[in-house]
Amino acid sequence: MHIYFTFIMFLLGLVLASFLNALIYRIDNGYKYPDIFIKGSHCEKCGKLLKTYELIPVLSYFIFKGRCPVCKYKIPLYYPISELMLGIGMGSIYYYSLSPILYIVLLFFFSFSYYDRVYRAVPAKLVNTFLGLSMLYFASLTIIQSQIPQNALIVGIGASLFIILISKILKKPFGTGDLLVLLGLSIFIDIKLYIGYIYIFLIISTVYAVSKILLKKSTLKTPIPLLPFMYISLSMLFLLNEYVIEFLERIFYL
């Protein structure tokens, strides 16, 4: 039964990601109530109303080869990846019985990823809300439940200061929003997972950047939105959490 409900959570993540992608797109493009909720999904290019079988998360992208069936508009690969990552993340949180608050954290990262991909920036209100949630969570553990949180806050502060130092040396600024998101995340997960998260994020983002350079699609000076990779890394962290912890314990004797 546990595997069954894990699969249900995975499917729920796929569907929820598809809905949220459409919802954020509509909010971002000035849709009014009730259209923001009830208007049928359509192609961003030609406006063709999409049928149910054209809206199956992830699967429809590959069935139609990543293009609109009518105008052949190339659909960004971001959409199926974001859907798959939310499915993997939600399924993994349930499977490993991780803290339920991580469902909300994952949804925040999903939203951060969308805005950073489109605008290379995240709305300050969204980041501030995430930080507010992290502080409330910290307060609930320390004050209400009288617990000493086993989180990675100190490591998060250290990592943020290190990133700021490196960005100053390399004269390549690291977004303030990215730093605040990393700092907020450190409150929700423990030290081992946070260190593992940094490892996964560095590996995924570096592989992507190097691949783009080798394919001559970008240069060292080309800016890269980092929050989509932070989102992917978080889902992968939840999926591989036991292996990440075992790896770190062997390497660093944590």
N, C-alpha and C positions, 0 to 999 in steps of 0.2 A: 504493500500500500504506500510505503514511503516513496518508492520510485514512481509510482503512479501520480502522486500529488506533486512530486518534483517536476514531472513532465507537464502537469497542468500549470504549474507556476511558470515554466518555460514558455508555454503557449500564451499564457496571460501576458508575459513580458513582451512577446512579439506583437500581440494585438495592441497592447497599451502603447508601445513605441510608435506603431503606425498611426494610432489616433493622436498621440501627442505631436508627432511631426506635422500632421495636418492642422491641429489646433494652433500650434505656435506659428505656423505659416500664415494662418488666417488672421490671428491677432496682429502679427507683424505687418500684414498688408491691409489693415484697416477694415476687416469684415465687421459688420454690425450684428448684434443679437436680433433674431435667432439664427441668422445664416451661419454664424460662427460655429454652431453646433449641428444644424440640420442640413445645410447645403451639401449636396453630393460631391465626393472627391472628383477632381478633374485634372487634366494635364496642365502644367504650369505654362506651357507654350501655346497650344492651340485651343485650350479650354474644353476639350472633348470630355464629356462625362464618362467616368470610368465605371465599368460593370463590376459586379461582386467578384467574379473570378479573376479580374485584373487587379484586385486589391489584396490578394493573399500575401501576408507579410513574407518577405525574403523570396519565397517561391515564385511569385509573379514576376519579379525582377529577372530571374533566369529564364522563365518560360518565354518572355517577350524580349529576351536578349538586352535588357537594360534600356529599352526604347519605348516611346509611346507607340501603340499599335497604329495610330493614324498618321501623325506628322513625323514620326521617327525621331522626335526630340530625345537626346541622350539624357537619361535620368541619372543624377549623381549617384555614384556608388555609396555615398554616405548613407543613403536611406536604408538599404538592406543591411549594411554593417551596423548602423545604430539600432535597428530592430533586433538583429541577432545578439548584439551585446547586452541589450536590456533583458532579453530572454535568458541568456546564459547567466547574467548577474542575479536575476530574481530566482531562477531555478537553483543556483548554487547557494544563495543565502538560505533558502528553505532546506536544501539537502543537508547542509552542514549545521543547521540550527543556529545560525549566526544571529546577532542582535536584530530585532525587527526594525530598529531605527535606521539600519543600513538600507532598507528599501527606500526610505525617503532620501537618504544621502545619494543613492544611485540615481534617483529621479532628478535631483538637483544637477548632478554631473551630466545627465542626459541633456538638460536644458542649457547648461553652460556650453556644452559641445555644439549645440545647434547655433547659438549666437556667435560663438567664436569662429565657426566655419564660415558663416555668412558675412560677419562684420569685422572679424579680427578683434572683437571686443565683446565684453559681457555687460549687460545693464547693471549699473551700480546697485539698484534696488534688489536685484536678484542675488548678487553677491552678499549684500548687507543682510538680507533675510537668512541666507545660509549661515553667515557668521552669528547672527542672532540665535538661530536654532542651536548652533554648536555651543554657545555660551549658556543657553538654557539647559542643555543636556549636561554640561559640566556642572552647573549649579545644582541640578537635580540629584546628581551622584554625590557631590561633596556636602551639600547642605541638608537636603531632604532625606536622602538615604544614608547619610553619614558614612560614605565610602571614600576611600582614596582611589581615584581612577587610575587604572593601569593603562593609561593612554600614552601617545607618543608626542605630547605637547612640547616637551623640552627638545626632543629631536626635531620636531616641526619648526620650532623657532630657530634652532641651529641650522637646519637645512635652508630656511629662508634667508638667513644672514649670509650663509655661504654662497647662495645663488646671487644675491645682491653684489657680493664682493667680486665674484667671477664676471658678472655682467659689466661691472665697472672696469675691470681689467681688460676685458675683451671689447669694451665699448659697444656692446650689443645688448640693449635694455631688455630685461625680462618683465613682462606685463605685471603691473601691480595686482590686477585681478587674479592672475595665475598664482601669485604668491599667497594672496589671501585665501584662495581656495585650498591650496596645499596646507596652509596653517589651520584652516577650519577642519580639514579632514583628519589632522593629527589628534583631534579631540575624540573622534569617534572610534578609532581603532588603536590596538596596542602597538608597542614599539616594534615587535617582530614583524607584524603585518605591514607597518608603515615603512620600515626599511625594505622589506620585500617589494612593496609598491613602488618605491623609488627605483629599485633595480629594474622592475618590469617596464616602468615608464621610460627609463633611459634606453633600454634595449629596443623597445618598439619604435620610439621616436627617432633614434639614431639610425636604425635599419631603414626607416622610411626616408629620412633625409639623404642618406648615402645613396639609396636606390634612385631617388629623383636626380641626384647629381650625376650618377653614372649613366642614367638614361638621357642626360642633357636636357632635362625638363625644368631644372632650377640650378642655382649657383649657391655658393656659401652665403651670399648676401640676401638671398630670397627669404622673406619672412614666412614662418610656418606657424599656423594656428596650433597651439599646444594642448588646449583643453579637449579636443576630440581624442587625443592620445591619452590624456589623463582619464577620460571616461572609459576608453577601451581597456586601459591598464587596470582600472578599478574592477571591471567585470572579470578580467583574467585573474586578478588577485583573489576574488571570491571563489573562482573555479579551482584555482591551484593552491588555496590557502594552506592545506596540510603539507603539501610538498614544499611550499615556500618556507614554512616554519622549520621543517626538517632540514632543508638546505642551509638555512641561516644558523641553526644549532650546530651543524657539522663544521661550518666554516668559521663562525665567530664564537662558538661555545656559549651561546646566549641561554 
